[in-house]
C-alpha cells in the first residue's frame, strides 16, 4: 500500500479510539503511516466527548459511547465513526447522515462467539447446572437426574433468523436438535430448519427459545406476562440480543411458578458503564438462571476479528473513498483511477445537485475521468476523478455547489 495515497498529511489526521478497542486497530493505522492515533480505555460522557471530538477525523467506539446529535454537531472535522461491535444503535444515525459522517460496524465478527454461548447456556440450563453449581459451592451434594435433560431431540426455537440466529441453527442441528425459526423477513432455512408462520406457533413447540431481535418500540417487552403463557411448559428462555426485549418481573414470576424452566440473560435494560461497578437485576438469585455481563461477543477471537474488520473499512474510506457497509453515506466500491485526483462530495439528496456539479466543472473546462454516484433518502455521495492540474480549482467549485454537506480531496 502506498502510504502517501492521501492529499491531507497523515500526521495531521487525528484518530481517536475509546472503550479499550483492540490494540490491533491502533497498530493497523500506525503501520499505515498515521501518527496521531490515541486510545482511551473507557467511554466518555457527552460533555467530555464534545471537548475531545472537535479535531478528530476518525472515531472508534464500542457499545457504551453515545454519539448524539449534539456530539456530531460539535465534530466539525469528523469523517467517519467505526463501531467496533455488532450494533450501531449507540449512534444517532439520522444526525450522522445529515452531517455526512460515515458509520461502519462489524455485523459478522462476533457471530460465532455469541452462537457458541447460546448453545452452552442451553445445555447448562437443561441440565440445571446453575442450581447444582450453587449447591456444590455451598457444600451440598445435589446429585439428582430429576428435571435434567439432554439437548439432543429437543426443539430449538429461534426468533430472529439473521447472522447469529443462522449460526445457532446450524450448531443446534449438528447436536441433534430440531430447529424452528421465525423472522419478519423472508429467510432461506439452513439445513432442516423450519420457518414458522407465527411466533405463537414457535413458542408453543420449543423446548429452548433464543432471541436475536433488534430493539424497537415494537419489540420492547416482547417477552411479557402474555407472551410467556404461549411458551411450552418448562421452556428455557435465552436473551443475548437486547436488554429491553424482556419484562424481567414477568419472567421471574413465570420461573418461580414453574411455567418457564430457566433463563440465560446476557443483556439488561440498564447496564453499568464499566467493569467492577455494582449491578442489580430482579433475576438475581432466581433458580436455574444464568446472568452474564454482556459477554456474548467478548472473546479474544471476536475482538480480533472486529478490530481488523472495522479498521479496514475505516482505512478504505479514508484513503479510497469506499463506503461499502456504511449505515449512513450510501455504499460505493471504487476502482483506482491512475493519473487523476479524487474528490469526495456529500450533499443533500435534492434534484439538480449532480447537474450543477457537472455544469460547474464543464464551464471551467475541468475534465472528469471518472464519476460515481449513489444516493439514499437523505443524501447523495459523488466521487469524482478529475485532471490533476485542475483539481484544486475543482475542489473549490464543488464546495460552492448548493446543498453541499462535505467535500474532501482524497488524493
N, C-alpha and C positions, 0 to 999 in steps of 0.2 A: 504493500500500500504506500502510495506517495504521501508522505506526512506533511507536504506543503500544499495539499489539494484544497485549500480554502483561502479566500482573499482576506479574511479577517485574521490578524495574527493570533496563533493558537495560545500564546502566552497571555493574551488579553481575554480569552474566553473563560468565564468562571463557571465551574461545575460544583454543585453542592449536593451531597448525599446525606440524608437523615436516617434515623432509626436503625443504625448499625447494619446498613446494607452490606452485602458480601464484599470482602476486600477485593474479590475478582473484578468488580466494576471499577474500583479505583485504579487497580493495576492496568486494566484494559485501556482506559483513557490516557494514563500516563505513558503507556507503551506507544500510543499513537501521537505523542508529542504535546499533549495538553498538560500544562504545569500547574495551573490554578485549580486543583481538584481538592476539595475539602470534604471531610467526613465527620459528621456529628452522630454520636451513638444514642440519640434519643429523638423523640418527636418535639416539635416546638409549638408553643401556643400561637394563636393568631397574631397577637401583638408582637411577639418575638420574630415570627416568620416574616411579617411585614418589614421589619428592620433589616433582616438578613437578605431578603429576596430582591432588593432594589437593583443590584448589579449582577444578578445571577442570570446566566443564559440557559443552563440546563439544570433541572432539579430532579433529584431522585428521592422517592419516598416509599414507605410501605403502607400498612393499613391504618395506622394511628393518626397520621398527619392529615388535618383537614384543610383542603385547598378551597377557600371560599371566594366569592366574587370580590370581596374587599382585598384579599391577598393578591388575586390576579390583577386587579386594577392597579395595585402598587408595584407589580412586577413589569416594569416598562421594557426591560431587555429580555424577558423570558421567551425562549423559543420553543422549548419542549419540556414536558414532565414525563418521567419514567416511573410508573407504579410497579415496584419490584414485588409483585404479588399477583394473585389471580383476578382480583376485582378492581373496579375504578370508582366505586360509589363514594369514596372519600374525596373525590374531586367534583367541583361544580362544573360539569361538562358543558352546560349551556353557556356559562360565563367564559369558559376556556375557548369554546368555539367562537364566540363573538370577539374574543381578544386574539384569535388566530394562533393559539397555543396548541401545539400537537401533544396528544396524550397517548402514551403507549402503556401496555401491561404485558403480563406473561400468562395468558389464559391456560396454557397446557403444561407448564413446567412443574407444578406440584400435583398434577393429577394422580400419578401413581402413589405418591405418599398418602394422600387423603384416602384413596380407594383401599389401600392395604390396611389402614387403621380402621376403616369401616368394617372390613371383614374380621379383623382381630377383635373388635368390640362385639360383633355379633356372636362370635364363638364364646367369648368370656361371659356374656350375659345369658346365653342359652344354657351354659354350664353353671350359672350363678356364682361365678368366681369372685365378684366383689364381696359378697357376704362371707364366703369361705375364707377369703384372704383376711378380712377383718377379724373373723373368729380366730384364725391362726395367730395373728399378731397379738390378740388378747389372751392367748394361751389355751384356746378351746379347740379340741379336735373334732371338727364338724364334718366327718366323713359320712356322706349320705347321697344316694343317687336320686332321691325324690325331687322332681321338678327340674332335673338336669337332662338336656337333650343334645343330640348330635346336630351338626349343621346339615349334614347330608340328608336329602329327602325333604327338607323344609322349603318353603316358598319365600323368596326374596322379592319384596315389592319396592320398586324404585320410582320415586316421584321426582321427575326432572331427569330426562334421559340425554343429558349433554355430555361433555367430556368426561367428567368424573363418574356420572351415572353409567356410562357405557363401560368404563373400566371396571366398576363394581360388578356390572352384569357379567362380563367375561370371567372374572375371578370367581364369582359365586357359582357360575355354571360348572367351572372346572372342579369345584369342590363338591359337586353333586346336588346343587340346589336347583329348583325350578325358579325361573326368573320371569316376573311380570313387571311392566312399567307403564307409566302414564306421563305424557308430555303434551303441552298445548300445541306444540309444533309437530308436524309430521316427521317422524324419525324412522329410519330403516333399522329394524331389530338386528342385533348381533346374535350369532349362534341360534339357539332355540328360544330366545326371549320372546314373550308375547306382549303385544301392545293392547292395553285395556282401554276401553272407551270412556271410562269414568274413574275418578278417584275412589268413589264409593265402592265400586266393584273390586278395585285393587285392595282396598283396606280390609274388605270382608274375607279375603282368602290368604292374606300374607302373614307368615309367622314372624318375619322381620321386615320393618318398613324403614327405609333410609331416604332422607330428603335432600335434594340437591337443586333447590329452587332459589331464584333471586328474591330479594326483599323489596316488595312493592306495597302500596296501600291495600291491594287486593290479597296479598299473601300474609299480611301481618296477623298474628294469632291464628294462623291457618289450623294449627293443632289446638283445639279448644274443647270445651265440655261436650259440644255437639258432635264434632268430628271424631273424638275419642271413642264415642259409643259405636261408631261404624267399624272400629277395629276388631279383629278376631280376638277372642279372649286369650290372654296370655301372650299377646303380641309384644315383640321387642321394638322399641322406637329409637331411631338414631338420627341425630341432627348435627351434621358437620357443615351446614350451609350458612345460615344467618340466624342471629340470636332472637330476632323478633318474630320468627315463624311459629313459636310455641308459647302458649299460655302456661307458664310453669306451675302456677297454682292448680290449674285443672289437671295437668299431667301428674302432679304429686298425688292428688286425690284419687286419680284412676289407678295409680300403682298401689297405694295403700288399700284401696278397695279390692285389689286383686284382678281387676279387669285388664290392666297392662302389666306384662311380666317383668319389665325393666326398661332402662333407657341409658343411652350414651349421648351425652351432650358436650360439645366442644366449643360452642359459641353462645354468647349471652347478650341480652339487651344492653347492658352497661358493663363494660369490661375495664379493669384497671389500666392505667396508662403505661405502666412498666412492671417488669418482673419484681416480685417481692412485696408488692402492695397488697393490702387487705382485700379479700374478695368474699362476697356473700351471695348465696342463692338459696331459694326456698327448697331446692332439690338436695341440698346438703343433708347427709345422714338418712336419706331415704333408701330403703332396701333395694338391692340389685340395681344401683345407679352408678354409672361411671361418669365422673366430671373431669374434664381436662381443659387446660388453659389455652384454648385456641391454637392447638399444636398440629392440626390436621396436615398442614403443609410444611411443618417445621422439621425437616430432615436436612442433613448435610447435602444430600444429593439434590433435593429440591431447591435449596438456596443457591447451590452452584449453577443449576440449570436456569434459575430465574436471573441470577447475576449476568450470565452470558447472554441470555435471550434479550433482555431489556437493554443491556449495554450496546449490543449490536444494532438494535432498532434506533436507539438514540444517535449512535455514530453514523449510521446510514442516512439519517435525516440531516445531521449536522454537516456532513461532507458531500452528500449526493442529492439531498432533497427528497429521498424516498420516504413515503408516508404510509406504506403498507402496514396494516394493523392499528392505525390511528383511530381513536374514538371521536375525534373532533374534526380535524382537517381531512378532507377526502383522500382516500388511499391511492397513491400513484407509485408505480415501479418505473424507474427511468434508466434508459441506457446511457452510457457515457457519450459525450459529444466532443471529440478532439478538435482543437483549433478554434474554440469558442469560449465565451464566458457565460456562465449560467446564473440566471436571476430568478428568485422565487417571489411570486406575487400572490398574496392572500387578500381577498376582497369580499365584500358583501355580495350575496347572490341576487343581484338585481339585473334587469335587462340592460344591455348596452355596454357593460364594462369591457368585455373582450373586444368588442368593436372599437371602443375608444383606445384600448391598448394598441391594437394593430394600426389604427389610424395615426396615432401619435408617432409610432416608430416608422411608419411608411413615409409620413410627411418629412421626417428628418433623415430619410434615406438610410435607415438602420436595418440591415438585412437580418431576418430571423432564420437561423439554420435549423432550429428545432423548436417545436411548441407542443406542450402537453397540458391538457385541461381536465379537471374533474370537479364536480360540484355536489353539494348536498343541499338540504333545505335552507341552510343558513348562509353558507359561504362557498366561494369558488377558489380553487387553487390552480394557478397557472405557473408553469415552469417554462422559461424562455432561454434558449441558447442563441446568443447573438454574436456578431462580429466583435472580436477582442478590441479593435481600435476604437469602437464607439460604445463600449459597454458602460462607461461612466455616464455618458450622456443619456443612454437608455435607462439607467438606474434612476436618474433624476426625473426623467419624463414619467416613469412608472409611479414614482412617489406622488406625482401631481394628479394622477388619474382619480376621478371622483369615486367614492366608496372604497378606497384602498384601506385595508386594515394593517398589513405589514408588507414590507419589501425588504429583501436581503440579497446582496450579491454573494453567491455561493463560492464561485471561483472564477 
